[in-house]
C-alpha cells in the first residue's frame, strides 16, 4: 500500500485570505465559455458576498453552493468526468480585492 499525501484543505479565493473555504461560487464568462461550462472560486463566510458581487455585476455568477454539497455532487454516481457541464475541482484563484 502506498501513502498518498493528504489533499490540502481548500482555502478562500480572496486575495490574501487563508481561511478555510465553505462555499463554491460556480461561474462562467459567456464570451469565453460554453453555457454549460463552470469555473469555480472558493469562499469563506467573510468573503462569500464580496466575491459573489464581483462575479454577479459582470453577469458571470451561476450558483453559490456549500463546499460539502459541491464535493458530494462531484462524487455522485456517473460523474467520473467532473459532473455536468465540465464542472471542475474548486480552485482558489480570485482577483485582487
C-alpha positions in Angstrom: 0.0 0.0 0.0 1.3 3.5 -0.9 0.9 6.5 1.3 -0.5 9.4 -0.8 -0.1 12.9 0.6 -3.2 14.4 2.1 -5.0 16.8 -0.1 -4.6 20.3 1.3 -7.8 21.8 2.8 -9.5 24.2 0.4 -8.9 27.9 1.1 -10.8 31.0 0.2 -10.0 32.6 -3.2 -10.0 36.1 -1.9 -6.5 37.7 -2.2 -4.5 37.2 1.0 -7.2 35.1 2.7 -6.0 31.7 4.0 -9.3 30.9 5.8 -10.9 27.5 5.1 -13.4 27.7 2.2 -17.0 26.7 2.9 -18.6 27.9 -0.4 -18.2 27.3 -4.1 -19.0 30.1 -6.5 -19.7 28.5 -9.9 -19.4 30.9 -12.8 -18.6 31.3 -16.4 -17.8 34.1 -18.8 -20.3 33.8 -21.7 -17.8 35.5 -24.0 -15.3 32.7 -23.4 -17.1 29.6 -22.1 -19.9 27.5 -23.4 -23.1 27.9 -21.4 -22.7 24.6 -19.5 -19.1 25.2 -18.6 -18.5 26.1 -14.9 -15.4 27.7 -13.4 -15.1 27.8 -9.7 -13.9 30.1 -6.9 -13.9 29.2 -3.2 -15.1 31.5 -0.5 -15.0 31.6 3.3 -18.0 33.1 5.1 -16.4 36.5 5.3 -15.7 36.8 1.5 -18.7 35.0 0.0 -20.7 38.1 -0.5 -17.8 40.2 -1.9 -16.8 37.5 -4.4 -20.4 36.8 -5.4 -21.0 40.5 -6.1 -17.8 40.7 -8.1 -19.0 37.9 -10.4 -22.6 38.9 -10.3 -22.2 42.5 -11.6 -20.4 41.0 -14.6 -23.1 38.5 -15.2 -20.8 35.6 -14.6 -22.2 34.1 -11.3 -24.3 31.0 -12.0 -24.7 29.5 -8.5 -23.3 29.5 -5.0 -23.2 26.1 -3.3 -21.9 24.9 0.0 -18.5 23.2 -0.5 -19.7 20.0 1.1 -22.6 19.8 -1.3 -20.4 20.6 -4.3 -18.0 17.8 -3.3 -20.9 15.4 -2.9 -22.1 16.3 -6.4 -18.6 15.5 -7.8 -18.6 12.1 -6.1 -22.1 11.3 -7.3 -22.8 8.2 -9.5 -21.8 8.5 -13.1 -19.8 11.7 -12.6 -16.2 10.4 -13.0 -15.7 13.2 -15.7 -16.3 16.0 -13.2 -20.1 16.1 -13.5 -22.4 18.0 -15.8 -21.2 20.9 -17.7 -17.5 20.2 -17.3 -17.5 21.2 -13.7 -14.1 21.3 -12.1 -12.4 20.8 -8.8 -12.9 24.1 -6.9 -9.9 26.4 -7.3 -8.6 29.2 -5.2 -7.9 31.9 -7.8 -9.9 35.1 -7.4 -8.9 38.7 -8.4 -7.5 41.3 -6.0 -9.9 42.8 -3.6 
